[in-house]
Amino acid sequence: MDIICVFSMNLKKYRTALGLSQEAFADRAGLHRTYISAIE
């Protein structure tokens, strides 16, 4: 498994554990929601 795959899986795991949508997470992180979607 490469580092990008591991990072994306961890990002999604922690985002969902916090109960945040991609849009809400992106807003808190100061990023665009499509960027979060592309990472995951």
C-alpha angles and dihedrals in degrees: 000000000000125000094253092056092047092048094049093049091049092047092054093044094053094040092054092043087058090050093240127145118224088256094051092046092049090050092052091046093047092241135120116264092234089059091056089047091052091051094049 
